[in-house]
Amino acid sequence: MTKMQKLVSLLLCACMLLGASALAQTTELASDTLLATVGEDSITWADIQNSYNGYVASYGAYYDMTQQSNIDLFRAVALDNIVTETVMMQKAKEFGLDQLTEEEIASAQATADADWDSALQSYLSYYYSDMTSDAPQEERNAALAEAEAYYNDAGYSLEILRTNYVRYAIFNKVEQMMLKDVVVTDEDVEAAYQALVAADKELYENDIVAYVEYNSYVDQMALYAAYYGNVSSLDHAWYRPEGFRAVKHILLEVDSELMNAYTDLQARYEEQMTQESETDETAEPVTEAQVNEAKAAILNSLADTIDEINQKIAEGVDFDELIATYAVKADGSPTDAGMLSEPYMTSGYEVSSASTNYVQGFVDAAFSVDQIGDVSAPFLSEYGVHIVKYIGDVPAGPIEMTDEQREAKRQSLLESQKSELYYATLEQWIQDANVVYTGAIPTMEEIENAQTEAAAATTDDTAATDTATTDDTATTDTASQGE
């Protein structure tokens, strides 16, 4: 689907959601009012009115459509769009791409039918959300007719949509011809990667906190995107600073009652320490000793298991084997599935003292030992008891791209290059197309120029005011000195 098709589909739904009141009812222009010529083709108000109504339906709620300046803006956008389509159709004829096969026409119309049906269903879902599937057919037909009338009033119909989508299919063929020679080589991908590495090295080589914060932000955005069914386009930083070590851990499950008692006391104690307002005098305060006692109770409950693990470590039993044996819940599932999946099962977790994506107890355990191969004492967090092994240092430097990441970067570069070529070529075609505006409505260029001039005038007025204020202040200061 082209960008234009997507726009029309979105306009249909947006028109329904914003309400018909957003449509500006303008009668100043007759249908045959000539707005522009593109070579031998003429563009009248009738040619752009549907586009104008669609734009107003989508965005008019954010503008005062009783103001002529806003009406002019939306008209200019609609005219600009039709000029572009006219140039595209002229190029389609020039290159012999303006004729579609029966199969291509049927495909375009099928897409239009699907989008039209989707728009009608969106209307019904919005305004008739209580209507059930077993509602009388007469009632359902009346609601459907209302939906069709609504979109008809906004300038849309199934036949208009079908006609437009057939035209868009022609535009697609022109675009494909325009972009057929765009390629991205392995060298292009590597150059882009090296540029990313160089930029991130400058940012993070001496700032591990910034590195951690940025990667945490990327993780957060990925979660948000996944929640909404999307995929985040953000990459993690491509240069890792010094200060990371690789660790593995055995996470021991804790009795839920003991853990709940500890976390409750810990939370209440921390609240007491940070609370700025007066504390509730009726509530018994929590002491640090109570928190420590609750923590000790957890460690004591696992003392035999911890001793057994330490004994096996002393005997040289492989740490991965101990993870598989002891890092399990009562139901047999792993306490930390990450330790049983790649790349963590082989390489461990990358942790720094600045890490915020791990609980503090785990980070503290990771940096409680000094030598590679050392194993920490048990550390408690809200997830359980961690016994951490320091397996190695993570070298500073560029982070290699995986094959999947390289392919994603290739596609990103390809889309970027296609977009640049598309708009550059289209701009040149429009410049060469002998577009002549009649002045019946302002053009986008005229509106943009007026806005630029207004902004410059405002800047000049502000500068003049500042100068006058400075001069007045200087005069006052001079007079004061004379006194």
One Martini backbone bead per residue (centre of mass of N, CA, C, O) as a GRO file, in nm:
protein
  483
    1MET     BB    1   0.096   0.035   0.023
    2THR     BB    2   0.071   0.352  -0.005
    3LYS     BB    3   0.079   0.652   0.142
    4MET     BB    4  -0.192   0.742   0.021
    5GLN     BB    5  -0.365   0.503   0.112
    6LYS     BB    6  -0.314   0.537   0.411
    7LEU     BB    7  -0.432   0.818   0.430
    8VAL     BB    8  -0.720   0.751   0.347
    9SER     BB    9  -0.774   0.543   0.568
   10LEU     BB   10  -0.728   0.743   0.802
   11LEU     BB   11  -0.939   0.958   0.721
   12LEU     BB   12  -1.189   0.789   0.757
   13CYS     BB   13  -1.155   0.749   1.067
   14ALA     BB   14  -1.102   1.044   1.154
   15CYS     BB   15  -1.368   1.157   1.062
   16MET     BB   16  -1.539   0.996   1.266
   17LEU     BB   17  -1.392   1.083   1.537
   18LEU     BB   18  -1.417   1.405   1.502
   19GLY     BB   19  -1.643   1.487   1.322
   20ALA     BB   20  -1.843   1.677   1.113
   21SER     BB   21  -1.791   1.963   1.248
   22ALA     BB   22  -1.495   1.993   1.121
   23LEU     BB   23  -1.620   2.078   0.867
   24ALA     BB   24  -1.572   2.311   0.623
   25GLN     BB   25  -1.814   2.534   0.494
   26THR     BB   26  -1.742   2.617   0.165
   27THR     BB   27  -1.859   2.866  -0.110
   28GLU     BB   28  -1.647   3.056  -0.265
   29LEU     BB   29  -1.608   2.817  -0.472
   30ALA     BB   30  -1.625   2.702  -0.771
   31SER     BB   31  -1.590   2.408  -0.931
   32ASP     BB   32  -1.452   2.565  -1.201
   33THR     BB   33  -1.220   2.677  -1.057
   34LEU     BB   34  -0.911   2.781  -1.146
   35LEU     BB   35  -0.588   2.696  -1.002
   36ALA     BB   36  -0.425   2.513  -1.222
   37THR     BB   37  -0.144   2.424  -1.432
   38VAL     BB   38  -0.010   2.113  -1.592
   39GLY     BB   39   0.050   2.200  -1.858
   40GLU     BB   40  -0.239   2.055  -2.007
   41ASP     BB   41  -0.342   2.047  -1.720
   42SER     BB   42  -0.626   2.092  -1.510
   43ILE     BB   43  -0.713   2.262  -1.194
   44THR     BB   44  -0.983   2.241  -0.982
   45TRP     BB   45  -1.187   2.253  -0.717
   46ALA     BB   46  -1.316   1.973  -0.775
   47ASP     BB   47  -1.036   1.816  -0.760
   48ILE     BB   48  -0.980   1.905  -0.432
   49GLN     BB   49  -1.225   1.880  -0.234
   50ASN     BB   50  -1.190   1.597  -0.110
   51SER     BB   51  -0.912   1.649   0.011
   52TYR     BB   52  -0.991   1.885   0.184
   53ASN     BB   53  -1.206   1.740   0.357
   54GLY     BB   54  -1.013   1.525   0.466
   55TYR     BB   55  -0.817   1.712   0.617
   56VAL     BB   56  -1.027   1.847   0.797
   57ALA     BB   57  -1.127   1.586   0.932
   58SER     BB   58  -0.844   1.523   1.064
   59TYR     BB   59  -0.736   1.848   1.154
   60GLY     BB   60  -0.962   2.070   1.218
   61ALA     BB   61  -0.980   2.050   1.538
   62TYR     BB   62  -0.691   2.226   1.557
   63TYR     BB   63  -0.864   2.447   1.409
   64ASP     BB   64  -0.992   2.754   1.292
   65MET     BB   65  -1.235   2.724   1.034
   66THR     BB   66  -1.320   3.044   1.028
   67GLN     BB   67  -1.044   3.099   0.922
   68GLN     BB   68  -0.898   3.188   0.630
   69SER     BB   69  -0.605   3.093   0.681
   70ASN     BB   70  -0.686   2.791   0.731
   71ILE     BB   71  -0.830   2.741   0.469
   72ASP     BB   72  -0.585   2.805   0.291
   73LEU     BB   73  -0.402   2.583   0.399
   74PHE     BB   74  -0.580   2.336   0.317
   75ARG     BB   75  -0.594   2.405   0.021
   76ALA     BB   76  -0.289   2.399  -0.037
   77VAL     BB   77  -0.245   2.105   0.035
   78ALA     BB   78  -0.442   1.988  -0.171
   79LEU     BB   79  -0.310   2.112  -0.420
   80ASP     BB   80  -0.029   1.990  -0.386
   81ASN     BB   81  -0.125   1.696  -0.412
   82ILE     BB   82  -0.252   1.717  -0.702
   83VAL     BB   83  -0.003   1.806  -0.847
   84THR     BB   84   0.159   1.554  -0.787
   85GLU     BB   85  -0.037   1.352  -0.921
   86THR     BB   86  -0.026   1.478  -1.201
   87VAL     BB   87   0.274   1.431  -1.250
   88MET     BB   88   0.267   1.125  -1.210
   89MET     BB   89   0.070   1.068  -1.447
   90GLN     BB   90   0.246   1.187  -1.667
   91LYS     BB   91   0.481   0.987  -1.620
   92ALA     BB   92   0.323   0.731  -1.672
   93LYS     BB   93   0.271   0.797  -1.971
   94GLU     BB   94   0.564   0.839  -2.059
   95PHE     BB   95   0.643   0.526  -1.949
   96GLY     BB   96   0.395   0.326  -1.983
   97LEU     BB   97   0.222   0.305  -1.672
   98ASP     BB   98  -0.110   0.368  -1.709
   99GLN     BB   99  -0.158   0.055  -1.741
  100LEU     BB  100  -0.368  -0.201  -1.627
  101THR     BB  101  -0.445  -0.489  -1.529
  102GLU     BB  102  -0.698  -0.678  -1.421
  103GLU     BB  103  -0.549  -0.775  -1.167
  104GLU     BB  104  -0.460  -0.495  -1.063
  105ILE     BB  105  -0.740  -0.375  -1.038
  106ALA     BB  106  -0.860  -0.588  -0.848
  107SER     BB  107  -0.658  -0.542  -0.617
  108ALA     BB  108  -0.717  -0.243  -0.566
  109GLN     BB  109  -1.024  -0.280  -0.511
  110ALA     BB  110  -0.995  -0.476  -0.273
  111THR     BB  111  -0.851  -0.275  -0.088
  112ALA     BB  112  -1.077  -0.065  -0.090
  113ASP     BB  113  -1.296  -0.248   0.027
  114ALA     BB  114  -1.152  -0.307   0.295
  115ASP     BB  115  -1.131  -0.008   0.390
  116TRP     BB  116  -1.428   0.057   0.380
  117ASP     BB  117  -1.520  -0.159   0.579
  118SER     BB  118  -1.344  -0.062   0.812
  119ALA     BB  119  -1.478   0.216   0.839
  120LEU     BB  120  -1.764   0.117   0.898
  121GLN     BB  121  -1.686  -0.049   1.151
  122SER     BB  122  -1.578   0.189   1.311
  123TYR     BB  123  -1.842   0.339   1.330
  124LEU     BB  124  -2.006   0.117   1.470
  125SER     BB  125  -1.816   0.085   1.718
  126TYR     BB  126  -1.852   0.383   1.814
  127TYR     BB  127  -2.187   0.429   1.785
  128TYR     BB  128  -2.252   0.086   1.816
  129SER     BB  129  -2.134  -0.086   2.070
  130ASP     BB  130  -2.421  -0.229   2.164
  131MET     BB  131  -2.435  -0.388   1.913
  132THR     BB  132  -2.530  -0.696   1.822
  133SER     BB  133  -2.535  -0.979   1.620
  134ASP     BB  134  -2.863  -1.019   1.705
  135ALA     BB  135  -2.962  -0.790   1.567
  136PRO     BB  136  -3.165  -0.655   1.372
  137GLN     BB  137  -3.128  -0.612   1.038
  138GLU     BB  138  -3.262  -0.335   1.017
  139GLU     BB  139  -3.076  -0.198   1.224
  140ARG     BB  140  -2.807  -0.259   1.079
  141ASN     BB  141  -2.874  -0.120   0.811
  142ALA     BB  142  -2.917   0.163   0.928
  143ALA     BB  143  -2.629   0.198   1.041
  144LEU     BB  144  -2.483   0.157   0.771
  145ALA     BB  145  -2.617   0.393   0.623
  146GLU     BB  146  -2.511   0.608   0.814
  147ALA     BB  147  -2.212   0.559   0.760
  148GLU     BB  148  -2.218   0.618   0.456
  149ALA     BB  149  -2.330   0.907   0.480
  150TYR     BB  150  -2.101   1.022   0.642
  151TYR     BB  151  -1.876   0.977   0.425
  152ASN     BB  152  -2.017   1.119   0.195
  153ASP     BB  153  -2.015   1.403   0.334
  154ALA     BB  154  -1.684   1.386   0.333
  155GLY     BB  155  -1.618   1.262   0.022
  156TYR     BB  156  -1.692   0.951   0.043
  157SER     BB  157  -1.660   0.639  -0.142
  158LEU     BB  158  -1.628   0.347  -0.292
  159GLU     BB  159  -1.576   0.458  -0.580
  160ILE     BB  160  -1.363   0.664  -0.505
  161LEU     BB  161  -1.169   0.463  -0.378
  162ARG     BB  162  -1.125   0.286  -0.625
  163THR     BB  163  -1.016   0.504  -0.811
  164ASN     BB  164  -0.775   0.585  -0.635
  165TYR     BB  165  -0.637   0.300  -0.611
  166VAL     BB  166  -0.575   0.275  -0.908
  167ARG     BB  167  -0.392   0.522  -0.919
  168TYR     BB  168  -0.192   0.422  -0.701
  169ALA     BB  169  -0.094   0.181  -0.869
  170ILE     BB  170   0.043   0.359  -1.076
  171PHE     BB  171   0.231   0.508  -0.883
  172ASN     BB  172   0.382   0.256  -0.794
  173LYS     BB  173   0.514   0.202  -1.070
  174VAL     BB  174   0.672   0.465  -1.078
  175GLU     BB  175   0.830   0.422  -0.816
  176GLN     BB  176   0.969   0.160  -0.899
  177MET     BB  177   1.117   0.283  -1.138
  178MET     BB  178   1.268   0.507  -0.979
  179LEU     BB  179   1.398   0.273  -0.754
  180LYS     BB  180   1.539   0.015  -0.895
  181ASP     BB  181   1.865   0.112  -0.843
  182VAL     BB  182   1.854   0.074  -0.544
  183VAL     BB  183   2.137   0.010  -0.328
  184VAL     BB  184   2.290  -0.194  -0.062
  185THR     BB  185   2.591  -0.249   0.061
  186ASP     BB  186   2.820  -0.378   0.270
  187GLU     BB  187   2.981  -0.113   0.281
  188ASP     BB  188   2.748   0.064   0.375
  189VAL     BB  189   2.695  -0.081   0.641
  190GLU     BB  190   2.980  -0.050   0.760
  191ALA     BB  191   2.989   0.259   0.756
  192ALA     BB  192   2.747   0.298   0.942
  193TYR     BB  193   2.862   0.144   1.181
  194GLN     BB  194   3.121   0.316   1.225
  195ALA     BB  195   2.965   0.578   1.281
  196LEU     BB  196   2.821   0.478   1.534
  197VAL     BB  197   3.071   0.409   1.699
  198ALA     BB  198   3.202   0.688   1.699
  199ALA     BB  199   2.970   0.840   1.835
  200ASP     BB  200   2.954   0.655   2.097
  201LYS     BB  201   3.240   0.694   2.194
  202GLU     BB  202   3.217   0.997   2.253
  203LEU     BB  203   2.983   0.960   2.464
  204TYR     BB  204   3.089   0.674   2.649
  205GLU     BB  205   3.391   0.617   2.720
  206ASN     BB  206   3.365   0.836   2.992
  207ASP     BB  207   3.035   0.738   3.041
  208ILE     BB  208   2.869   0.497   3.200
  209VAL     BB  209   2.604   0.626   3.288
  210ALA     BB  210   2.503   0.712   3.008
  211TYR     BB  211   2.504   0.429   2.891
  212VAL     BB  212   2.299   0.304   3.085
  213GLU     BB  213   2.068   0.506   3.042
  214TYR     BB  214   2.028   0.460   2.742
  215ASN     BB  215   1.973   0.152   2.745
  216SER     BB  216   1.729   0.177   2.931
  217TYR     BB  217   1.561   0.342   2.734
  218VAL     BB  218   1.551   0.134   2.509
  219ASP     BB  219   1.407  -0.082   2.675
  220GLN     BB  220   1.155   0.086   2.738
  221MET     BB  221   1.066   0.137   2.442
  222ALA     BB  222   1.033  -0.164   2.375
  223LEU     BB  223   0.803  -0.214   2.573
  224TYR     BB  224   0.605  -0.010   2.462
  225ALA     BB  225   0.592  -0.122   2.176
  226ALA     BB  226   0.495  -0.407   2.254
  227TYR     BB  227   0.229  -0.316   2.390
  228TYR     BB  228   0.137  -0.185   2.090
  229GLY     BB  229   0.256  -0.383   1.860
  230ASN     BB  230   0.553  -0.292   1.824
  231VAL     BB  231   0.874  -0.170   1.697
  232SER     BB  232   1.164  -0.064   1.788
  233SER     BB  233   1.429   0.155   1.639
  234LEU     BB  234   1.621   0.133   1.867
  235ASP     BB  235   1.953   0.134   1.965
  236HIS     BB  236   2.204   0.036   2.113
  237ALA     BB  237   2.494   0.098   2.203
  238TRP     BB  238   2.816   0.070   2.010
  239TYR     BB  239   2.975   0.154   2.284
  240ARG     BB  240   3.183   0.022   2.538
  241PRO     BB  241   3.281   0.079   2.838
  242GLU     BB  242   3.445   0.059   3.106
  243GLY     BB  243   3.326  -0.168   3.388
  244PHE     BB  244   3.259  -0.458   3.291
  245ARG     BB  245   3.110  -0.766   3.398
  246ALA     BB  246   3.089  -1.115   3.400
  247VAL     BB  247   2.797  -1.302   3.517
  248LYS     BB  248   2.677  -1.551   3.739
  249HIS     BB  249   2.378  -1.717   3.886
  250ILE     BB  250   2.226  -1.823   4.186
  251LEU     BB  251   1.875  -1.852   4.236
  252LEU     BB  252   1.707  -1.855   4.534
  253GLU     BB  253   1.434  -1.960   4.674
  254VAL     BB  254   1.181  -1.810   4.878
  255ASP     BB  255   0.984  -1.797   5.118
  256SER     BB  256   0.699  -1.610   5.101
  257GLU     BB  257   0.664  -1.524   5.397
  258LEU     BB  258   0.950  -1.423   5.445
  259MET     BB  259   0.956  -1.222   5.209
  260ASN     BB  260   0.712  -1.048   5.289
  261ALA     BB  261   0.819  -0.960   5.563
  262TYR     BB  262   1.073  -0.821   5.457
  263THR     BB  263   0.956  -0.623   5.240
  264ASP     BB  264   0.771  -0.475   5.435
  265LEU     BB  265   0.984  -0.370   5.632
  266GLN     BB  266   1.165  -0.232   5.424
  267ALA     BB  267   0.954  -0.031   5.317
  268ARG     BB  268   0.886   0.106   5.586
  269TYR     BB  269   1.172   0.196   5.656
  270GLU     BB  270   1.224   0.371   5.400
  271GLU     BB  271   0.988   0.561   5.448
  272GLN     BB  272   1.092   0.676   5.714
  273MET     BB  273   1.367   0.791   5.593
  274THR     BB  274   1.205   0.975   5.350
  275GLN     BB  275   0.996   1.114   5.508
  276GLU     BB  276   0.880   1.450   5.540
  277SER     BB  277   0.649   1.405   5.689
  278GLU     BB  278   0.461   1.326   5.935
  279THR     BB  279   0.424   1.069   6.125
  280ASP     BB  280   0.247   0.804   6.239
  281GLU     BB  281   0.194   0.774   6.579
  282THR     BB  282   0.022   0.495   6.571
  283ALA     BB  283   0.263   0.373   6.436
  284GLU     BB  284   0.495   0.135   6.445
  285PRO     BB  285   0.813   0.142   6.420
  286VAL     BB  286   1.081   0.055   6.218
  287THR     BB  287   1.367  -0.128   6.251
  288GLU     BB  288   1.673  -0.231   6.156
  289ALA     BB  289   1.669  -0.492   6.322
  290GLN     BB  290   1.415  -0.613   6.192
  291VAL     BB  291   1.524  -0.632   5.908
  292ASN     BB  292   1.769  -0.811   5.978
  293GLU     BB  293   1.604  -1.045   6.093
  294ALA     BB  294   1.449  -1.110   5.832
  295LYS     BB  295   1.702  -1.169   5.667
  296ALA     BB  296   1.819  -1.393   5.847
  297ALA     BB  297   1.581  -1.588   5.814
  298ILE     BB  298   1.633  -1.645   5.518
  299LEU     BB  299   1.926  -1.747   5.533
  300ASN     BB  300   1.864  -1.975   5.740
  301SER     BB  301   1.661  -2.133   5.552
  302LEU     BB  302   1.935  -2.169   5.340
  303ALA     BB  303   2.193  -2.280   5.475
  304ASP     BB  304   2.222  -2.573   5.370
  305THR     BB  305   2.228  -2.500   5.068
  306ILE     BB  306   2.470  -2.308   5.079
  307ASP     BB  307   2.672  -2.513   5.191
  308GLU     BB  308   2.647  -2.712   4.956
  309ILE     BB  309   2.742  -2.522   4.737
  310ASN     BB  310   3.019  -2.446   4.857
  311GLN     BB  311   3.129  -2.733   4.858
  312LYS     BB  312   3.111  -2.778   4.548
  313ILE     BB  313   3.291  -2.545   4.471
  314ALA     BB  314   3.542  -2.655   4.623
  315GLU     BB  315   3.531  -2.927   4.437
  316GLY     BB  316   3.470  -2.815   4.126
  317VAL     BB  317   3.198  -2.765   4.042
  318ASP     BB  318   3.010  -2.668   3.802
  319PHE     BB  319   2.822  -2.384   3.785
  320ASP     BB  320   2.609  -2.470   3.576
  321GLU     BB  321   2.522  -2.719   3.739
  322LEU     BB  322   2.422  -2.555   3.985
  323ILE     BB  323   2.206  -2.398   3.844
  324ALA     BB  324   2.038  -2.648   3.750
  325THR     BB  325   1.994  -2.755   4.050
  326TYR     BB  326   1.918  -2.474   4.236
  327ALA     BB  327   1.770  -2.275   4.013
  328VAL     BB  328   1.476  -2.361   4.149
  329LYS     BB  329   1.161  -2.427   4.189
  330ALA     BB  330   0.915  -2.614   4.325
  331ASP     BB  331   0.803  -2.672   4.015
  332GLY     BB  332   1.096  -2.672   3.835
  333SER     BB  333   1.143  -2.397   3.760
  334PRO     BB  334   1.320  -2.135   3.688
  335THR     BB  335   1.431  -1.848   3.853
  336ASP     BB  336   1.625  -1.789   3.585
  337ALA     BB  337   1.595  -1.811   3.247
  338GLY     BB  338   1.852  -1.658   3.149
  339MET     BB  339   2.060  -1.892   3.242
  340LEU     BB  340   1.911  -2.085   2.995
  341SER     BB  341   1.990  -1.857   2.783
  342GLU     BB  342   2.078  -1.698   2.506
  343PRO     BB  343   2.385  -1.559   2.587
  344TYR     BB  344   2.395  -1.606   2.908
  345MET     BB  345   2.478  -1.906   2.943
  346THR     BB  346   2.770  -1.830   2.834
  347SER     BB  347   2.834  -1.501   2.906
  348GLY     BB  348   2.640  -1.369   3.075
  349TYR     BB  349   2.620  -1.086   3.260
  350GLU     BB  350   2.628  -0.737   3.218
  351VAL     BB  351   2.806  -0.553   3.475
  352SER     BB  352   2.779  -0.257   3.666
  353SER     BB  353   2.788  -0.022   3.917
  354ALA     BB  354   2.563   0.150   3.729
  355SER     BB  355   2.346  -0.043   3.718
  356THR     BB  356   1.966  -0.045   3.663
  357ASN     BB  357   1.862  -0.339   3.533
  358TYR     BB  358   1.932  -0.431   3.824
  359VAL     BB  359   1.930  -0.538   4.118
  360GLN     BB  360   2.114  -0.444   4.384
  361GLY     BB  361   2.192  -0.721   4.500
  362PHE     BB  362   2.327  -0.821   4.239
  363VAL     BB  363   2.536  -0.596   4.202
  364ASP     BB  364   2.674  -0.631   4.476
  365ALA     BB  365   2.763  -0.923   4.426
  366ALA     BB  366   2.932  -0.873   4.162
  367PHE     BB  367   3.124  -0.649   4.348
  368SER     BB  368   3.235  -0.839   4.604
  369VAL     BB  369   3.458  -0.929   4.408
  370ASP     BB  370   3.799  -0.942   4.248
  371GLN     BB  371   3.822  -1.225   4.111
  372ILE     BB  372   3.833  -1.431   3.870
  373GLY     BB  373   3.615  -1.697   3.991
  374ASP     BB  374   3.468  -1.576   4.203
  375VAL     BB  375   3.242  -1.613   4.488
  376SER     BB  376   2.982  -1.507   4.646
  377ALA     BB  377   2.798  -1.425   4.873
  378PRO     BB  378   2.495  -1.404   4.990
  379PHE     BB  379   2.230  -1.218   4.830
  380LEU     BB  380   1.957  -1.000   4.883
  381SER     BB  381   1.639  -0.988   4.719
  382GLU     BB  382   1.316  -0.976   4.590
  383TYR     BB  383   1.394  -1.259   4.425
  384GLY     BB  384   1.627  -1.350   4.629
  385VAL     BB  385   1.917  -1.552   4.635
  386HIS     BB  386   2.250  -1.458   4.554
  387ILE     BB  387   2.504  -1.642   4.366
  388VAL     BB  388   2.806  -1.507   4.243
  389LYS     BB  389   2.999  -1.524   3.937
  390TYR     BB  390   3.314  -1.422   3.823
  391ILE     BB  391   3.401  -1.473   3.469
  392GLY     BB  392   3.463  -1.168   3.358
  393ASP     BB  393   3.566  -0.929   3.135
  394VAL     BB  394   3.437  -0.659   2.956
  395PRO     BB  395   3.527  -0.521   2.684
  396ALA     BB  396   3.609  -0.245   2.548
  397GLY     BB  397   3.408  -0.125   2.276
  398PRO     BB  398   3.286  -0.245   2.013
  399ILE     BB  399   2.971  -0.363   1.905
  400GLU     BB  400   2.866  -0.615   1.743
  401MET     BB  401   2.701  -0.711   1.468
  402THR     BB  402   2.456  -0.882   1.369
  403ASP     BB  403   2.300  -1.018   1.109
  404GLU     BB  404   2.027  -0.898   1.179
  405GLN     BB  405   2.126  -0.604   1.215
  406ARG     BB  406   2.241  -0.569   0.932
  407GLU     BB  407   1.974  -0.610   0.783
  408ALA     BB  408   1.826  -0.380   0.921
  409LYS     BB  409   2.023  -0.161   0.824
  410ARG     BB  410   1.984  -0.209   0.526
  411GLN     BB  411   1.680  -0.140   0.520
  412SER     BB  412   1.710   0.145   0.633
  413LEU     BB  413   1.893   0.254   0.407
  414LEU     BB  414   1.706   0.189   0.175
  415GLU     BB  415   1.468   0.366   0.263
  416SER     BB  416   1.627   0.629   0.276
  417GLN     BB  417   1.727   0.637  -0.020
  418LYS     BB  418   1.450   0.621  -0.148
  419SER     BB  419   1.333   0.875  -0.024
  420GLU     BB  420   1.539   1.076  -0.134
  421LEU     BB  421   1.496   1.008  -0.435
  422TYR     BB  422   1.196   1.054  -0.456
  423TYR     BB  423   1.187   1.359  -0.368
  424ALA     BB  424   1.396   1.464  -0.567
  425THR     BB  425   1.255   1.372  -0.826
  426LEU     BB  426   0.980   1.502  -0.778
  427GLU     BB  427   1.082   1.792  -0.761
  428GLN     BB  428   1.194   1.798  -1.049
  429TRP     BB  429   0.934   1.732  -1.200
  430ILE     BB  430   0.777   1.980  -1.100
  431GLN     BB  431   0.975   2.193  -1.215
  432ASP     BB  432   0.932   2.066  -1.523
  433ALA     BB  433   0.592   2.095  -1.549
  434ASN     BB  434   0.464   2.372  -1.569
  435VAL     BB  435   0.352   2.530  -1.314
  436VAL     BB  436   0.037   2.719  -1.295
  437TYR     BB  437  -0.093   2.973  -1.104
  438THR     BB  438  -0.389   3.176  -1.059
  439GLY     BB  439  -0.468   3.285  -0.748
  440ALA     BB  440  -0.734   3.177  -0.614
  441ILE     BB  441  -0.519   3.046  -0.424
  442PRO     BB  442  -0.298   2.983  -0.209
  443THR     BB  443   0.012   2.865  -0.174
  444MET     BB  444   0.250   2.705  -0.001
  445GLU     BB  445   0.477   2.904  -0.068
  446GLU     BB  446   0.324   3.162   0.016
  447ILE     BB  447   0.272   3.078   0.309
  448GLU     BB  448   0.567   3.029   0.393
  449ASN     BB  449   0.669   3.314   0.327
  450ALA     BB  450   0.478   3.463   0.521
  451GLN     BB  451   0.581   3.324   0.777
  452THR     BB  452   0.875   3.415   0.752
  453GLU     BB  453   0.818   3.721   0.754
  454ALA     BB  454   0.673   3.728   1.027
  455ALA     BB  455   0.909   3.618   1.195
  456ALA     BB  456   1.111   3.841   1.119
  457ALA     BB  457   0.943   4.078   1.224
  458THR     BB  458   0.934   3.983   1.517
  459THR     BB  459   1.241   3.986   1.560
  460ASP     BB  460   1.281   4.287   1.497
  461ASP     BB  461   1.092   4.396   1.718
  462THR     BB  462   1.244   4.270   1.956
  463ALA     BB  463   1.516   4.404   1.902
  464ALA     BB  464   1.413   4.698   1.919
  465THR     BB  465   1.309   4.678   2.208
  466ASP     BB  466   1.578   4.600   2.340
  467THR     BB  467   1.733   4.852   2.250
  468ALA     BB  468   1.552   5.061   2.383
  469THR     BB  469   1.586   4.954   2.670
  470THR     BB  470   1.893   4.991   2.682
  471ASP     BB  471   1.898   5.296   2.629
  472ASP     BB  472   1.724   5.377   2.871
  473THR     BB  473   1.915   5.258   3.085
  474ALA     BB  474   2.164   5.424   3.010
  475THR     BB  475   2.039   5.703   3.062
  476THR     BB  476   1.968   5.655   3.358
  477ASP     BB  477   2.256   5.594   3.455
  478THR     BB  478   2.381   5.865   3.370
  479ALA     BB  479   2.199   6.044   3.540
  480SER     BB  480   2.277   5.918   3.813
  481GLN     BB  481   2.578   5.996   3.797
  482GLY     BB  482   2.534   6.304   3.782
  483GLU     BB  483   2.401   6.313   4.072
   0.00000   0.00000   0.00000
